[in-house]
Amino acid sequence: MKTSLSTQDNTTRAPTAAVILIGNELLSGRTQDINLQYIANKLATHGITLRETRIIPDDEAVVVEAVNVLRNANDYVFTTGGIGPTHDDITADCISSAFGVALPIHPVAEQLLLAFFQERDIEPNEDRMRMARIPEGGKLIDNPISAAPGFNIGNVFVLAGVPRIMQAMFDSILPSLRKGPVIQSVSVTCNLGEGTLAAPLRELQARYPMLDLGSYPGKFDGAPRVMLVARGTDIDAMSQIEEELKKLVASLGGDIEQPA
């Protein structure tokens, strides 16, 4: 039997979040995004519910519309991509437009970049210094890898698109975000097919509407298996659901995968 249980600190209702992945390269398929998975997993451990994700082009009108809609509908919005030195790096411009503020050179960001360039004998040309532009009122998000900072304005956090830089930025801001209630998860892996599990799992979901139940087919140890996953914040329900899932599998004549 493979089971897992994870918990975190309990406070008030779960804050909500949205993620905006910005870049023509994502929509064309040339670049495969891995930032969303990282952000989603980290938010879950912090008790923040990810409600929506959008993948959008480097188009100012589209970015501004997405930012304004999602920041008004969620506690937090995270954007990735579009804060580099090239012509299609327009995220800072878009956030400035969305908030109706100026986009000046930030003195601290400027000094960080100049020091970084000087240390590496890089010419601080106009394009590179575009990365020091921060919407008025924005707070810098540290970039320990390549110096060019992200920023936070209102409930919007603007992060780099390069995964290792994005991860470093995100990790630095996560502790400052409000935590939600305890999020627990339980998983049970079995040898039944989804078609066999669908109807009884639907009935189980109706009995536990406070939980999110899902089935995820795949290969485990080289053999086809389905993982049944329950997630939720209701402690009483979560204490019961593992046994319910095991009973469901047994009632259908299935076997539960044993841990290694």
Phi and psi restraints in degrees (value plus and minus 20) as a CYANA .aco file:
   2 LYS   PHI    -122.7   -82.7
   2 LYS   PSI      95.6   135.6
   3 THR   PHI    -152.7  -112.7
   3 THR   PSI     134.0   174.0
   4 SER   PHI    -165.8  -125.8
   4 SER   PSI     128.1   168.1
   5 LEU   PHI    -159.6  -119.6
   5 LEU   PSI     106.2   146.2
   6 SER   PHI    -148.4  -108.4
   6 SER   PSI     123.9   163.9
   7 THR   PHI    -156.9  -116.9
   7 THR   PSI     150.0   190.0
   8 GLN   PHI    -175.5  -135.5
   8 GLN   PSI     155.2   195.2
   9 ASP   PHI     -79.3   -39.3
   9 ASP   PSI     126.0   166.0
  10 ASN   PHI    -127.4   -87.4
  10 ASN   PSI     108.5   148.5
  11 THR   PHI    -150.7  -110.7
  11 THR   PSI    -126.8   -86.8
  12 THR   PHI    -126.5   -86.5
  12 THR   PSI    -174.2  -134.2
  13 ARG   PHI     -82.4   -42.4
  13 ARG   PSI     138.8   178.8
  14 ALA   PHI     -90.7   -50.7
  14 ALA   PSI     104.5   144.5
  15 PRO   PHI     -83.1   -43.1
  15 PRO   PSI     136.5   176.5
  16 THR   PHI    -133.0   -93.0
  16 THR   PSI     135.6   175.6
  17 ALA   PHI    -164.7  -124.7
  17 ALA   PSI     138.3   178.3
  18 ALA   PHI    -153.6  -113.6
  18 ALA   PSI     131.7   171.7
  19 VAL   PHI    -141.7  -101.7
  19 VAL   PSI     112.7   152.7
  20 ILE   PHI    -135.7   -95.7
  20 ILE   PSI      96.1   136.1
  21 LEU   PHI    -117.5   -77.5
  21 LEU   PSI      96.1   136.1
  22 ILE   PHI    -129.0   -89.0
  22 ILE   PSI     107.2   147.2
  23 GLY   PHI     135.8   175.8
  23 GLY   PSI     108.1   148.1
  24 ASN   PHI     -79.6   -39.6
  24 ASN   PSI     -52.1   -12.1
  25 GLU   PHI     -86.0   -46.0
  25 GLU   PSI     -46.5    -6.5
  26 LEU   PHI     -93.0   -53.0
  26 LEU   PSI     -61.1   -21.1
  27 LEU   PHI     -92.4   -52.4
  27 LEU   PSI     -47.8    -7.8
  28 SER   PHI    -100.3   -60.3
  28 SER   PSI     -36.2     3.8
  29 GLY   PHI      69.5   109.5
  29 GLY   PSI     -22.6    17.4
  30 ARG   PHI     -87.7   -47.7
  30 ARG   PSI     -51.4   -11.4
  31 THR   PHI    -139.1   -99.1
  31 THR   PSI     110.3   150.3
  32 GLN   PHI    -114.8   -74.8
  32 GLN   PSI     101.4   141.4
  33 ASP   PHI     -93.3   -53.3
  33 ASP   PSI     114.7   154.7
  34 ILE   PHI    -144.7  -104.7
  34 ILE   PSI     -18.8    21.2
  35 ASN   PHI     -91.3   -51.3
  35 ASN   PSI     -56.6   -16.6
  36 LEU   PHI     -80.6   -40.6
  36 LEU   PSI     -66.0   -26.0
  37 GLN   PHI     -79.6   -39.6
  37 GLN   PSI     -62.4   -22.4
  38 TYR   PHI     -82.5   -42.5
  38 TYR   PSI     -68.3   -28.3
  39 ILE   PHI     -83.9   -43.9
  39 ILE   PSI     -65.4   -25.4
  40 ALA   PHI     -80.4   -40.4
  40 ALA   PSI     -64.1   -24.1
  41 ASN   PHI     -84.2   -44.2
  41 ASN   PSI     -62.4   -22.4
  42 LYS   PHI     -87.0   -47.0
  42 LYS   PSI     -59.9   -19.9
  43 LEU   PHI     -83.0   -43.0
  43 LEU   PSI     -60.8   -20.8
  44 ALA   PHI     -81.5   -41.5
  44 ALA   PSI     -61.0   -21.0
  45 THR   PHI     -89.4   -49.4
  45 THR   PSI     -37.0     3.0
  46 HIS   PHI    -119.7   -79.7
  46 HIS   PSI     -20.3    19.7
  47 GLY   PHI      58.1    98.1
  47 GLY   PSI       5.0    45.0
  48 ILE   PHI    -127.2   -87.2
  48 ILE   PSI     106.8   146.8
  49 THR   PHI    -106.2   -66.2
  49 THR   PSI      99.0   139.0
  50 LEU   PHI    -101.9   -61.9
  50 LEU   PSI      93.8   133.8
  51 ARG   PHI    -118.3   -78.3
  51 ARG   PSI     -46.8    -6.8
  52 GLU   PHI    -177.8  -137.8
  52 GLU   PSI     126.5   166.5
  53 THR   PHI    -152.3  -112.3
  53 THR   PSI     117.8   157.8
  54 ARG   PHI    -146.0  -106.0
  54 ARG   PSI     117.8   157.8
  55 ILE   PHI    -129.4   -89.4
  55 ILE   PSI      97.2   137.2
  56 ILE   PHI    -152.3  -112.3
  56 ILE   PSI     139.6   179.6
  57 PRO   PHI    -101.5   -61.5
  57 PRO   PSI     152.3   192.3
  58 ASP   PHI     -97.9   -57.9
  58 ASP   PSI      50.9    90.9
  59 ASP   PHI    -151.6  -111.6
  59 ASP   PSI      97.4   137.4
  60 GLU   PHI     -77.5   -37.5
  60 GLU   PSI     -65.7   -25.7
  61 ALA   PHI     -81.5   -41.5
  61 ALA   PSI     -59.6   -19.6
  62 VAL   PHI     -89.0   -49.0
  62 VAL   PSI     -63.0   -23.0
  63 VAL   PHI     -85.2   -45.2
  63 VAL   PSI     -66.3   -26.3
  64 VAL   PHI     -80.1   -40.1
  64 VAL   PSI     -64.6   -24.6
  65 GLU   PHI     -82.6   -42.6
  65 GLU   PSI     -64.8   -24.8
  66 ALA   PHI     -83.7   -43.7
  66 ALA   PSI     -64.1   -24.1
  67 VAL   PHI     -81.8   -41.8
  67 VAL   PSI     -66.6   -26.6
  68 ASN   PHI     -87.6   -47.6
  68 ASN   PSI     -59.4   -19.4
  69 VAL   PHI     -85.3   -45.3
  69 VAL   PSI     -67.8   -27.8
  70 LEU   PHI     -96.2   -56.2
  70 LEU   PSI     -52.0   -12.0
  71 ARG   PHI     -92.5   -52.5
  71 ARG   PSI     -43.4    -3.4
  72 ASN   PHI    -104.6   -64.6
  72 ASN   PSI     -34.4     5.6
  73 ALA   PHI    -125.7   -85.7
  73 ALA   PSI     -28.3    11.7
  74 ASN   PHI    -157.1  -117.1
  74 ASN   PSI     142.0   182.0
  75 ASP   PHI     -91.4   -51.4
  75 ASP   PSI     -56.5   -16.5
  76 TYR   PHI    -157.1  -117.1
  76 TYR   PSI     126.6   166.6
  77 VAL   PHI    -149.7  -109.7
  77 VAL   PSI     114.2   154.2
  78 PHE   PHI    -140.5  -100.5
  78 PHE   PSI     108.5   148.5
  79 THR   PHI    -132.3   -92.3
  79 THR   PSI     128.3   168.3
  80 THR   PHI    -148.2  -108.2
  80 THR   PSI     119.5   159.5
  81 GLY   PHI      75.6   115.6
  81 GLY   PSI     137.8   177.8
  82 GLY   PHI      61.9   101.9
  82 GLY   PSI       3.8    43.8
  83 ILE   PHI    -140.3  -100.3
  83 ILE   PSI       4.3    44.3
  84 GLY   PHI    -109.7   -69.7
  84 GLY   PSI    -180.4  -140.4
  85 PRO   PHI    -115.8   -75.8
  85 PRO   PSI     -23.4    16.6
  86 THR   PHI    -110.0   -70.0
  86 THR   PSI     152.1   192.1
  87 HIS   PHI     -82.9   -42.9
  87 HIS   PSI     -47.7    -7.7
  88 ASP   PHI    -112.3   -72.3
  88 ASP   PSI     -14.9    25.1
  89 ASP   PHI    -107.7   -67.7
  89 ASP   PSI      67.6   107.6
  90 ILE   PHI    -136.3   -96.3
  90 ILE   PSI      -9.4    30.6
  91 THR   PHI     -82.7   -42.7
  91 THR   PSI     -63.6   -23.6
  92 ALA   PHI     -79.7   -39.7
  92 ALA   PSI     -61.8   -21.8
  93 ASP   PHI     -81.3   -41.3
  93 ASP   PSI     -61.5   -21.5
  94 CYS   PHI     -88.0   -48.0
  94 CYS   PSI     -61.8   -21.8
  95 ILE   PHI     -85.3   -45.3
  95 ILE   PSI     -59.7   -19.7
  96 SER   PHI     -78.0   -38.0
  96 SER   PSI     -64.4   -24.4
  97 SER   PHI     -87.1   -47.1
  97 SER   PSI     -60.7   -20.7
  98 ALA   PHI     -81.6   -41.6
  98 ALA   PSI     -57.3   -17.3
  99 PHE   PHI    -114.0   -74.0
  99 PHE   PSI     -26.2    13.8
 100 GLY   PHI      45.8    85.8
 100 GLY   PSI      20.4    60.4
 101 VAL   PHI    -146.1  -106.1
 101 VAL   PSI     145.3   185.3
 102 ALA   PHI     -92.5   -52.5
 102 ALA   PSI     147.0   187.0
 103 LEU   PHI    -148.5  -108.5
 103 LEU   PSI      51.1    91.1
 104 PRO   PHI    -104.2   -64.2
 104 PRO   PSI     148.4   188.4
 105 ILE   PHI     -88.9   -48.9
 105 ILE   PSI     106.9   146.9
 106 HIS   PHI    -105.6   -65.6
 106 HIS   PSI     105.2   145.2
 107 PRO   PHI     -79.9   -39.9
 107 PRO   PSI     -58.2   -18.2
 108 VAL   PHI     -90.5   -50.5
 108 VAL   PSI     -63.2   -23.2
 109 ALA   PHI     -81.2   -41.2
 109 ALA   PSI     -59.8   -19.8
 110 GLU   PHI     -80.3   -40.3
 110 GLU   PSI     -66.7   -26.7
 111 GLN   PHI     -85.9   -45.9
 111 GLN   PSI     -58.1   -18.1
 112 LEU   PHI     -81.2   -41.2
 112 LEU   PSI     -64.4   -24.4
 113 LEU   PHI     -88.7   -48.7
 113 LEU   PSI     -63.6   -23.6
 114 LEU   PHI     -81.1   -41.1
 114 LEU   PSI     -61.8   -21.8
 115 ALA   PHI     -85.6   -45.6
 115 ALA   PSI     -60.5   -20.5
 116 PHE   PHI     -83.3   -43.3
 116 PHE   PSI     -64.8   -24.8
 117 PHE   PHI     -87.4   -47.4
 117 PHE   PSI     -63.0   -23.0
 118 GLN   PHI     -82.1   -42.1
 118 GLN   PSI     -61.0   -21.0
 119 GLU   PHI     -83.0   -43.0
 119 GLU   PSI     -48.0    -8.0
 120 ARG   PHI    -129.6   -89.6
 120 ARG   PSI     -10.6    29.4
 121 ASP   PHI      36.3    76.3
 121 ASP   PSI      25.6    65.6
 122 ILE   PHI    -124.6   -84.6
 122 ILE   PSI     115.8   155.8
 123 GLU   PHI     -91.1   -51.1
 123 GLU   PSI     100.1   140.1
 124 PRO   PHI    -100.6   -60.6
 124 PRO   PSI      51.1    91.1
 125 ASN   PHI     -96.2   -56.2
 125 ASN   PSI     157.7   197.7
 126 GLU   PHI     -80.7   -40.7
 126 GLU   PSI     -59.7   -19.7
 127 ASP   PHI     -85.4   -45.4
 127 ASP   PSI     -65.3   -25.3
 128 ARG   PHI     -83.5   -43.5
 128 ARG   PSI     -55.5   -15.5
 129 MET   PHI     -95.6   -55.6
 129 MET   PSI     -30.2     9.8
 130 ARG   PHI     -77.4   -37.4
 130 ARG   PSI     -46.9    -6.9
 131 MET   PHI     -92.2   -52.2
 131 MET   PSI     -27.2    12.8
 132 ALA   PHI    -112.6   -72.6
 132 ALA   PSI     -21.1    18.9
 133 ARG   PHI     -99.0   -59.0
 133 ARG   PSI     104.8   144.8
 134 ILE   PHI    -151.0  -111.0
 134 ILE   PSI     112.3   152.3
 135 PRO   PHI     -74.4   -34.4
 135 PRO   PSI     120.3   160.3
 136 GLU   PHI     -75.4   -35.4
 136 GLU   PSI     108.1   148.1
 137 GLY   PHI      72.4   112.4
 137 GLY   PSI     -26.0    14.0
 138 GLY   PHI     -95.9   -55.9
 138 GLY   PSI     129.1   169.1
 139 LYS   PHI    -128.2   -88.2
 139 LYS   PSI     118.1   158.1
 140 LEU   PHI     -91.5   -51.5
 140 LEU   PSI     125.0   165.0
 141 ILE   PHI    -131.2   -91.2
 141 ILE   PSI     102.3   142.3
 142 ASP   PHI     -82.8   -42.8
 142 ASP   PSI     120.0   160.0
 143 ASN   PHI    -141.0  -101.0
 143 ASN   PSI      75.3   115.3
 144 PRO   PHI     -96.5   -56.5
 144 PRO   PSI     -22.9    17.1
 145 ILE   PHI    -120.1   -80.1
 145 ILE   PSI     -69.5   -29.5
 146 SER   PHI    -150.1  -110.1
 146 SER   PSI      -4.4    35.6
 147 ALA   PHI      56.3    96.3
 147 ALA   PSI     -63.5   -23.5
 148 ALA   PHI     -78.7   -38.7
 148 ALA   PSI      95.6   135.6
 149 PRO   PHI    -100.9   -60.9
 149 PRO   PSI     137.1   177.1
 150 GLY   PHI    -107.0   -67.0
 150 GLY   PSI    -191.2  -151.2
 151 PHE   PHI    -177.6  -137.6
 151 PHE   PSI     142.1   182.1
 152 ASN   PHI    -146.0  -106.0
 152 ASN   PSI     111.0   151.0
 153 ILE   PHI    -159.0  -119.0
 153 ILE   PSI     107.9   147.9
 154 GLY   PHI      41.2    81.2
 154 GLY   PSI    -148.9  -108.9
 155 ASN   PHI    -123.9   -83.9
 155 ASN   PSI       0.1    40.1
 156 VAL   PHI    -128.6   -88.6
 156 VAL   PSI     110.7   150.7
 157 PHE   PHI    -137.6   -97.6
 157 PHE   PSI     100.4   140.4
 158 VAL   PHI    -124.5   -84.5
 158 VAL   PSI      96.4   136.4
 159 LEU   PHI    -139.4   -99.4
 159 LEU   PSI     140.4   180.4
 160 ALA   PHI     -87.7   -47.7
 160 ALA   PSI     143.1   183.1
 161 GLY   PHI    -112.2   -72.2
 161 GLY   PSI     -46.2    -6.2
 162 VAL   PHI     -84.8   -44.8
 162 VAL   PSI     102.0   142.0
 163 PRO   PHI     -73.7   -33.7
 163 PRO   PSI     -67.0   -27.0
 164 ARG   PHI     -88.9   -48.9
 164 ARG   PSI     -49.7    -9.7
 165 ILE   PHI     -94.3   -54.3
 165 ILE   PSI     -63.2   -23.2
 166 MET   PHI     -78.5   -38.5
 166 MET   PSI     -63.9   -23.9
 167 GLN   PHI     -82.6   -42.6
 167 GLN   PSI     -62.0   -22.0
 168 ALA   PHI     -84.1   -44.1
 168 ALA   PSI     -61.5   -21.5
 169 MET   PHI     -83.8   -43.8
 169 MET   PSI     -67.2   -27.2
 170 PHE   PHI     -83.7   -43.7
 170 PHE   PSI     -61.9   -21.9
 171 ASP   PHI     -81.8   -41.8
 171 ASP   PSI     -51.1   -11.1
 172 SER   PHI     -94.0   -54.0
 172 SER   PSI     -46.7    -6.7
 173 ILE   PHI    -116.6   -76.6
 173 ILE   PSI     -41.9    -1.9
 174 LEU   PHI     -74.7   -34.7
 174 LEU   PSI     -63.7   -23.7
 175 PRO   PHI     -81.3   -41.3
 175 PRO   PSI     -42.2    -2.2
 176 SER   PHI    -104.4   -64.4
 176 SER   PSI     -29.4    10.6
 177 LEU   PHI    -104.7   -64.7
 177 LEU   PSI     128.8   168.8
 178 ARG   PHI     -88.9   -48.9
 178 ARG   PSI     114.1   154.1
 179 LYS   PHI    -103.9   -63.9
 179 LYS   PSI     130.7   170.7
 180 GLY   PHI    -122.6   -82.6
 180 GLY   PSI    -190.4  -150.4
 181 PRO   PHI     -84.2   -44.2
 181 PRO   PSI     149.4   189.4
 182 VAL   PHI     -78.1   -38.1
 182 VAL   PSI     109.1   149.1
 183 ILE   PHI    -129.6   -89.6
 183 ILE   PSI     101.6   141.6
 184 GLN   PHI    -134.1   -94.1
 184 GLN   PSI     131.7   171.7
 185 SER   PHI    -159.5  -119.5
 185 SER   PSI     121.5   161.5
 186 VAL   PHI    -150.8  -110.8
 186 VAL   PSI     117.2   157.2
 187 SER   PHI    -151.4  -111.4
 187 SER   PSI     121.4   161.4
 188 VAL   PHI    -151.0  -111.0
 188 VAL   PSI     106.4   146.4
 189 THR   PHI    -124.5   -84.5
 189 THR   PSI     111.0   151.0
 190 CYS   PHI    -156.2  -116.2
 190 CYS   PSI     154.7   194.7
 191 ASN   PHI    -122.1   -82.1
 191 ASN   PSI      -2.0    38.0
 192 LEU   PHI    -112.1   -72.1
 192 LEU   PSI     138.1   178.1
 193 GLY   PHI    -107.6   -67.6
 193 GLY   PSI     139.3   179.3
 194 GLU   PHI     -83.0   -43.0
 194 GLU   PSI     -54.0   -14.0
 195 GLY   PHI     -83.0   -43.0
 195 GLY   PSI     -53.2   -13.2
 196 THR   PHI     -94.1   -54.1
 196 THR   PSI     -54.9   -14.9
 197 LEU   PHI    -104.7   -64.7
 197 LEU   PSI     -39.8     0.2
 198 ALA   PHI     -77.3   -37.3
 198 ALA   PSI     -73.6   -33.6
 199 ALA   PHI     -85.6   -45.6
 199 ALA   PSI     -70.4   -30.4
 200 PRO   PHI     -85.7   -45.7
 200 PRO   PSI     -51.8   -11.8
 201 LEU   PHI     -88.6   -48.6
 201 LEU   PSI     -55.2   -15.2
 202 ARG   PHI     -83.5   -43.5
 202 ARG   PSI     -61.2   -21.2
 203 GLU   PHI     -85.5   -45.5
 203 GLU   PSI     -58.8   -18.8
 204 LEU   PHI     -86.1   -46.1
 204 LEU   PSI     -58.4   -18.4
 205 GLN   PHI     -82.5   -42.5
 205 GLN   PSI     -58.5   -18.5
 206 ALA   PHI     -84.9   -44.9
 206 ALA   PSI     -51.7   -11.7
 207 ARG   PHI     -97.6   -57.6
 207 ARG   PSI     -44.0    -4.0
 208 TYR   PHI    -145.3  -105.3
 208 TYR   PSI      45.6    85.6
 209 PRO   PHI     -86.7   -46.7
 209 PRO   PSI     -37.2     2.8
 210 MET   PHI     -98.5   -58.5
 210 MET   PSI     -28.4    11.6
 211 LEU   PHI    -131.4   -91.4
 211 LEU   PSI     138.2   178.2
 212 ASP   PHI    -122.8   -82.8
 212 ASP   PSI      97.5   137.5
 213 LEU   PHI    -129.3   -89.3
 213 LEU   PSI     119.0   159.0
 214 GLY   PHI    -167.0  -127.0
 214 GLY   PSI     137.9   177.9
 215 SER   PHI    -143.9  -103.9
 215 SER   PSI     116.8   156.8
 216 TYR   PHI    -154.2  -114.2
 216 TYR   PSI      84.7   124.7
 217 PRO   PHI     -96.4   -56.4
 217 PRO   PSI     133.0   173.0
 218 GLY   PHI     159.0   199.0
 218 GLY   PSI    -188.1  -148.1
 219 LYS   PHI    -131.8   -91.8
 219 LYS   PSI     109.4   149.4
 220 PHE   PHI    -144.0  -104.0
 220 PHE   PSI     100.3   140.3
 221 ASP   PHI      36.8    76.8
 221 ASP   PSI      15.2    55.2
 222 GLY   PHI      63.5   103.5
 222 GLY   PSI     -24.6    15.4
 223 ALA   PHI    -134.1   -94.1
 223 ALA   PSI     128.6   168.6
 224 PRO   PHI     -84.8   -44.8
 224 PRO   PSI     110.6   150.6
 225 ARG   PHI    -164.0  -124.0
 225 ARG   PSI     143.1   183.1
 226 VAL   PHI    -144.4  -104.4
 226 VAL   PSI     111.3   151.3
 227 MET   PHI    -119.3   -79.3
 227 MET   PSI     104.4   144.4
 228 LEU   PHI    -116.8   -76.8
 228 LEU   PSI     106.7   146.7
 229 VAL   PHI    -145.4  -105.4
 229 VAL   PSI     113.4   153.4
 230 ALA   PHI    -140.1  -100.1
 230 ALA   PSI     114.4   154.4
 231 ARG   PHI    -154.8  -114.8
 231 ARG   PSI     122.4   162.4
 232 GLY   PHI     156.2   196.2
 232 GLY   PSI     156.5   196.5
 233 THR   PHI    -132.2   -92.2
 233 THR   PSI     -24.1    15.9
 234 ASP   PHI    -102.1   -62.1
 234 ASP   PSI      87.8   127.8
 235 ILE   PHI     -82.3   -42.3
 235 ILE   PSI     -63.1   -23.1
 236 ASP   PHI     -83.1   -43.1
 236 ASP   PSI     -65.2   -25.2
 237 ALA   PHI     -84.5   -44.5
 237 ALA   PSI     -61.0   -21.0
 238 MET   PHI     -86.4   -46.4
 238 MET   PSI     -48.3    -8.3
 239 SER   PHI     -92.2   -52.2
 239 SER   PSI     -38.0     2.0
 240 GLN   PHI    -120.6   -80.6
 240 GLN   PSI     -45.5    -5.5
 241 ILE   PHI     -89.9   -49.9
 241 ILE   PSI     -50.5   -10.5
 242 GLU   PHI     -81.4   -41.4
 242 GLU   PSI     -66.2   -26.2
 243 GLU   PHI     -84.8   -44.8
 243 GLU   PSI     -56.7   -16.7
 244 GLU   PHI     -82.7   -42.7
 244 GLU   PSI     -62.2   -22.2
 245 LEU   PHI     -86.1   -46.1
 245 LEU   PSI     -60.5   -20.5
 246 LYS   PHI     -84.8   -44.8
 246 LYS   PSI     -60.4   -20.4
 247 LYS   PHI     -83.9   -43.9
 247 LYS   PSI     -59.8   -19.8
 248 LEU   PHI     -79.3   -39.3
 248 LEU   PSI     -68.2   -28.2
 249 VAL   PHI     -81.2   -41.2
 249 VAL   PSI     -65.5   -25.5
 250 ALA   PHI     -83.0   -43.0
 250 ALA   PSI     -59.3   -19.3
 251 SER   PHI     -85.6   -45.6
 251 SER   PSI     -41.6    -1.6
 252 LEU   PHI    -117.9   -77.9
 252 LEU   PSI     -14.5    25.5
 253 GLY   PHI      59.2    99.2
 253 GLY   PSI      -0.8    39.2
 254 GLY   PHI    -111.9   -71.9
 254 GLY   PSI     146.3   186.3
 255 ASP   PHI    -131.2   -91.2
 255 ASP   PSI     123.9   163.9
 256 ILE   PHI    -115.2   -75.2
 256 ILE   PSI     112.6   152.6
 257 GLU   PHI     -85.1   -45.1
 257 GLU   PSI     109.9   149.9
 258 GLN   PHI    -107.0   -67.0
 258 GLN   PSI     125.7   165.7
 259 PRO   PHI     -87.1   -47.1
 259 PRO   PSI     132.6   172.6
